[in-house]
Amino acid sequence: MEVKYSVVIPVFNRPIEVKELLESLCAQTYKEFEVIIVEDGSEITSIDVFNDFRSKLNIQYFFKLNSGPGLSRNYGAEKAHGQFIVFFDSDCLIPEHYFESLNEELKKEEFDAYGGPDMAHSSFTNIQKSISYAMTSFLTTGGIRGGKRKLDKFHPRSFNMGFTQKVFKETQGFSKMRFGEDIDMSLRIFAMGFRVRFIETSFVFHKRRTDFRKFFKQIFNSGMARINLYLNHPKSLSLVHFLPAAFVCGAIFLCLMSLIFWWAFLPLVFYSLLLFMDALVQTKNLKVSVLCIFASFVQLFAYGLGFLNAIWKMLILKKKGKFAFENNFYK
């Protein structure tokens, strides 16, 4: 049977999350899609999960040596039969209307590539909900990850993006970068003149990291990746990418000044209250709203410090960004 969409899911040691993702795909109201799981050298594989869903989904499973998420997506895309190749991270849940909504948008206007936003599901832990807020709020990211308000151009991200077979062939897919490989892909798609859409109604529930330590490490690497992206795409760096670094420097300065003038700390208090009130409106949960303050500071400091670290190492010391290609993203 010919399929319209091919869903590619790279996975590393996450069988439980893959099971939940596949369950959400079984509930889709639009069924014309295939699923391709690419096991990226996992020690704890998803083969049993795959076997459980063989009768429920049009699904394939492949195991390969670890090479990172980008090259694993390429591996899956090469096996795809669909007109559109859709990418989800293994820690996502897909709302039942996702493909129906995507199909309706394609009927209205043709496009070559798209991306959608993410949000927290009610079943997520309080920490996961607070991390989701930190990664999607206009007050922390400027809306560049998808939303109605944006400080910069939206670029599709790998947890929720798709493109045609033509785009895959002409761009030759994702690079071997382990951090920022999805932004690199988006930048190349735009540069080649393909039509790109942001589809607000095709959103996913994204779990992200399970604790703040892992979250800090992930976002620190994302901050470093931004400079690596700048070296490959000089026009990609904009003012919004400097804001977390400016926040870090400003926060440190205010903390030091507060040792002399107590009121110097007030801007940080005001910002914390602003985050709390905004989070409370969105989550309607007091405990989660408090955690959102901490998650937002972790996000801003992690990205800002990674960004500054990369400026020092790559732009000032002229060291090559090997981390972007060699570090294991999943650990």
C-alpha positions as CSV (number, residue, x, y, z in Angstrom):
1,M,0.0,0.0,0.0
2,E,1.3,3.4,-1.0
3,V,1.8,5.7,2.0
4,K,1.8,9.5,2.2
5,Y,3.9,9.9,5.3
6,S,7.0,8.0,6.5
7,V,7.6,8.5,10.3
8,V,11.3,8.2,11.2
9,I,12.2,7.7,14.9
10,P,15.8,7.4,15.9
11,V,16.2,5.8,19.4
12,F,18.9,5.1,21.9
13,N,18.1,3.1,25.0
14,R,14.5,4.2,25.3
15,P,12.1,1.3,24.8
16,I,9.5,2.5,27.3
17,E,9.3,5.9,25.6
18,V,9.1,4.3,22.1
19,K,6.2,2.2,23.3
20,E,4.3,5.3,24.5
21,L,5.1,7.0,21.2
22,L,3.9,4.1,19.1
23,E,0.7,3.9,21.2
24,S,0.0,7.5,20.3
25,L,0.6,6.8,16.6
26,C,-1.9,3.9,16.8
27,A,-4.6,6.4,17.9
28,Q,-4.1,8.7,14.9
29,T,-7.3,9.6,13.0
30,Y,-5.4,9.6,9.7
31,K,-3.8,6.3,9.0
32,E,-1.9,6.7,5.8
33,F,1.6,6.5,7.2
34,E,4.4,4.0,7.9
35,V,6.8,4.0,10.9
36,I,10.5,3.4,10.7
37,I,12.4,2.9,14.0
38,V,16.2,3.3,13.8
39,E,18.0,1.8,16.8
40,D,21.2,3.8,17.1
41,G,23.5,1.3,18.7
42,S,21.3,0.9,21.8
43,E,22.3,-1.5,24.6
44,I,18.7,-1.6,25.7
45,T,16.9,-2.2,22.5
46,S,13.3,-1.6,21.4
47,I,13.0,-4.9,19.4
48,D,10.3,-6.3,21.8
49,V,8.3,-3.1,21.5
50,F,8.6,-3.3,17.7
51,N,7.3,-6.9,17.8
52,D,4.3,-5.9,19.9
53,F,3.2,-3.3,17.3
54,R,3.9,-5.2,14.1
55,S,0.2,-6.1,13.8
56,K,-1.0,-2.6,14.8
57,L,1.1,-0.4,12.6
58,N,2.8,-0.4,9.2
59,I,6.2,-0.5,10.9
60,Q,9.9,-1.4,10.2
61,Y,12.8,-1.8,12.6
62,F,16.5,-1.3,11.9
63,F,19.5,-1.7,14.2
64,K,22.8,0.1,13.3
65,L,26.0,1.2,15.0
66,N,25.8,4.4,17.0
67,S,26.4,7.5,14.8
68,G,24.2,10.1,16.4
69,P,20.7,11.3,15.7
70,G,21.3,13.1,12.4
71,L,22.8,10.2,10.6
72,S,20.2,7.8,12.1
73,R,17.5,10.0,10.7
74,N,19.2,9.8,7.3
75,Y,19.4,6.0,7.6
76,G,15.6,5.9,8.2
77,A,14.8,8.4,5.5
78,E,16.7,6.2,2.9
79,K,14.2,3.4,3.8
80,A,11.2,5.6,3.6
81,H,8.4,5.2,0.9
82,G,6.2,8.1,1.8
83,Q,6.0,11.4,-0.1
84,F,6.7,13.2,3.1
85,I,9.3,12.1,5.7
86,V,8.3,13.1,9.2
87,F,10.7,13.1,12.2
88,F,9.8,12.6,15.8
89,D,12.1,12.2,18.8
90,S,11.6,9.0,20.7
91,D,10.5,11.0,23.8
92,C,7.4,12.5,22.1
93,L,3.7,11.7,22.2
94,I,1.7,12.6,19.1
95,P,-1.9,14.0,19.5
96,E,-4.4,11.9,17.6
97,H,-5.3,14.7,15.1
98,Y,-1.6,15.4,14.1
99,F,-1.6,13.8,10.6
100,E,-5.2,14.8,9.9
101,S,-4.2,18.4,10.6
102,L,-1.0,18.2,8.6
103,N,-3.0,16.7,5.7
104,E,-5.5,19.5,5.8
105,E,-2.7,22.1,5.6
106,L,-1.2,20.4,2.6
107,K,-4.5,20.6,0.9
108,K,-4.7,24.3,1.5
109,E,-1.2,25.1,0.3
110,E,1.7,23.0,-0.9
111,F,5.0,23.2,0.9
112,D,8.3,21.4,0.9
113,A,9.1,21.3,4.6
114,Y,7.4,22.1,7.9
115,G,7.9,22.2,11.6
116,G,5.5,22.4,14.5
117,P,5.6,23.4,18.2
118,D,5.8,21.2,21.3
119,M,4.2,21.4,24.7
120,A,3.7,19.4,27.9
121,H,1.2,16.6,28.3
122,S,-0.8,16.3,31.5
123,S,0.9,12.9,32.3
124,F,4.4,14.5,32.4
125,T,6.1,15.0,35.8
126,N,6.2,18.4,37.3
127,I,9.9,18.8,36.4
128,Q,9.2,17.8,32.8
129,K,6.3,20.4,32.7
130,S,8.6,23.1,34.0
131,I,11.3,22.2,31.5
132,S,8.8,22.3,28.7
133,Y,7.8,25.8,29.9
134,A,11.4,27.0,30.0
135,M,11.9,25.7,26.4
136,T,8.8,27.2,24.9
137,S,8.0,30.4,26.8
138,F,8.4,33.7,25.0
139,L,10.0,35.0,28.2
140,T,12.9,32.6,27.9
141,T,13.4,31.7,24.3
142,G,11.8,34.6,22.5
143,G,9.3,32.2,20.9
144,I,11.9,31.0,18.3
145,R,11.0,27.3,18.9
146,G,7.5,27.9,17.7
147,G,4.7,30.2,18.8
148,K,2.6,33.2,17.8
149,R,5.1,35.6,19.1
150,K,8.7,35.3,17.7
151,L,11.9,37.4,18.1
152,D,13.5,35.5,15.2
153,K,12.6,33.3,12.2
154,F,11.2,29.9,13.1
155,H,13.4,26.9,12.1
156,P,11.9,23.4,12.2
157,R,13.4,21.2,14.9
158,S,14.0,17.5,14.7
159,F,11.5,16.6,17.5
160,N,8.7,17.7,15.1
161,M,9.6,18.3,11.5
162,G,9.1,16.9,8.0
163,F,10.1,17.4,4.4
164,T,9.6,15.8,1.0
165,Q,11.7,13.2,-0.6
166,K,13.0,15.9,-3.0
167,V,14.3,18.0,0.0
168,F,16.0,14.9,1.4
169,K,17.7,14.1,-1.9
170,E,18.8,17.7,-2.7
171,T,20.1,18.5,0.8
172,Q,21.6,15.0,1.3
173,G,19.9,14.9,4.7
174,F,21.2,15.8,8.1
175,S,24.9,16.4,8.8
176,K,27.0,14.3,11.2
177,M,26.7,17.0,13.9
178,R,25.4,15.6,17.2
179,F,24.2,19.0,18.4
180,G,22.4,21.6,16.3
181,E,22.1,19.2,13.3
182,D,18.4,20.0,13.0
183,I,19.0,23.7,12.8
184,D,21.8,23.1,10.3
185,M,19.3,21.1,8.2
186,S,16.7,23.9,8.4
187,L,19.2,26.5,7.4
188,R,20.2,24.5,4.4
189,I,16.5,24.0,3.4
190,F,15.8,27.7,3.6
191,A,19.1,28.5,1.7
192,M,18.0,26.2,-1.2
193,G,14.8,28.1,-1.6
194,F,12.3,25.4,-0.5
195,R,8.9,26.4,0.8
196,V,8.8,26.0,4.6
197,R,5.8,26.3,6.9
198,F,5.2,26.5,10.6
199,I,2.0,24.5,11.4
200,E,0.8,25.4,14.8
201,T,-2.0,22.7,14.9
202,S,0.5,19.9,14.3
203,F,2.1,20.0,17.7
204,V,3.7,17.2,19.8
205,F,4.0,16.6,23.5
206,H,7.7,16.5,24.2
207,K,9.1,15.0,27.4
208,R,12.6,16.4,27.1
209,R,14.9,15.6,30.1
210,T,13.8,14.0,33.3
211,D,15.9,16.1,35.7
212,F,17.6,19.5,35.8
213,R,21.2,18.1,35.6
214,K,20.5,16.4,32.3
215,F,18.6,19.4,31.1
216,F,21.5,21.7,31.9
217,K,24.0,19.5,30.0
218,Q,21.7,19.3,27.0
219,I,21.1,23.1,26.8
220,F,24.8,23.9,27.5
221,N,25.7,21.8,24.4
222,S,23.0,23.6,22.4
223,G,24.6,26.9,23.4
224,M,27.9,25.7,22.1
225,A,26.3,24.4,19.0
226,R,25.0,27.8,18.1
227,I,28.5,29.1,17.5
228,N,29.4,26.0,15.5
229,L,26.3,26.7,13.4
230,Y,27.5,30.3,13.0
231,L,30.9,29.1,11.6
232,N,29.0,27.0,9.0
233,H,26.2,29.6,8.4
234,P,27.6,33.1,9.2
235,K,24.2,34.8,8.6
236,S,22.4,32.5,11.0
237,L,23.5,34.3,14.2
238,S,21.1,37.0,15.4
239,L,20.6,39.2,18.4
240,V,18.2,36.8,20.1
241,H,21.0,34.2,20.4
242,F,23.1,36.6,22.5
243,L,20.3,37.2,25.0
244,P,21.0,34.2,27.3
245,A,24.7,35.1,27.5
246,A,23.7,38.7,28.3
247,F,21.4,37.4,31.0
248,V,24.2,35.4,32.5
249,C,26.6,38.4,32.6
250,G,23.9,40.7,33.9
251,A,22.7,38.2,36.6
252,I,26.3,37.7,37.9
253,F,26.8,41.5,37.9
254,L,23.6,42.1,39.8
255,C,24.4,39.4,42.4
256,L,27.8,41.0,43.0
257,M,26.3,44.5,43.2
258,S,23.7,43.3,45.7
259,L,26.6,42.7,48.1
260,I,27.0,46.5,48.2
261,F,23.5,47.7,47.3
262,W,20.7,45.2,48.4
263,W,18.3,46.6,45.8
264,A,20.5,45.6,42.9
265,F,19.0,42.1,43.3
266,L,15.5,43.4,42.6
267,P,15.5,43.0,38.8
268,L,16.1,39.3,39.2
269,V,13.3,39.1,41.7
270,F,11.0,41.0,39.3
271,Y,11.9,38.6,36.5
272,S,11.2,35.6,38.7
273,L,7.8,36.9,39.6
274,L,7.1,37.6,35.9
275,L,8.0,34.0,35.1
276,F,5.9,32.7,38.0
277,M,2.8,34.6,37.0
278,D,3.1,33.7,33.3
279,A,3.7,30.0,34.2
280,L,0.7,30.0,36.6
281,V,-1.5,31.4,33.8
282,Q,-0.3,28.7,31.4
283,T,-0.1,25.7,33.8
284,K,-2.6,26.6,36.5
285,N,-0.4,24.7,38.9
286,L,1.3,26.4,41.8
287,K,4.1,23.8,42.3
288,V,4.9,23.6,38.6
289,S,4.9,27.4,38.4
290,V,7.6,27.6,41.1
291,L,9.6,24.9,39.3
292,C,9.3,27.0,36.1
293,I,11.3,29.8,37.7
294,F,14.2,27.4,38.4
295,A,13.9,25.6,35.0
296,S,14.0,29.0,33.3
297,F,17.2,30.1,35.1
298,V,18.7,26.7,34.3
299,Q,17.8,27.1,30.7
300,L,19.2,30.6,30.4
301,F,22.4,29.9,32.3
302,A,23.1,26.7,30.5
303,Y,22.6,28.1,27.0
304,G,24.4,31.4,27.9
305,L,27.4,29.6,29.5
306,G,27.6,27.2,26.6
307,F,27.4,30.1,24.1
308,L,30.2,32.0,25.9
309,N,32.3,28.9,26.2
310,A,32.1,28.3,22.5
311,I,32.9,32.0,21.7
312,W,36.1,31.6,23.9
313,K,37.2,28.3,22.5
314,M,36.1,28.6,18.8
315,L,36.3,32.3,18.0
316,I,39.0,33.5,20.3
317,L,41.3,30.5,20.8
318,K,40.4,29.2,17.3
319,K,39.9,25.6,18.5
320,K,37.8,23.3,16.3
321,G,34.4,22.3,17.6
322,K,35.0,18.6,17.7
323,F,32.4,18.2,20.5
324,A,29.7,18.8,17.9
325,F,30.7,15.7,16.1
326,E,32.1,13.4,18.7
327,N,30.2,13.7,22.0
328,N,27.3,11.3,22.5
329,F,24.1,13.4,22.7
330,Y,22.2,10.8,24.5
331,K,24.3,10.4,27.6
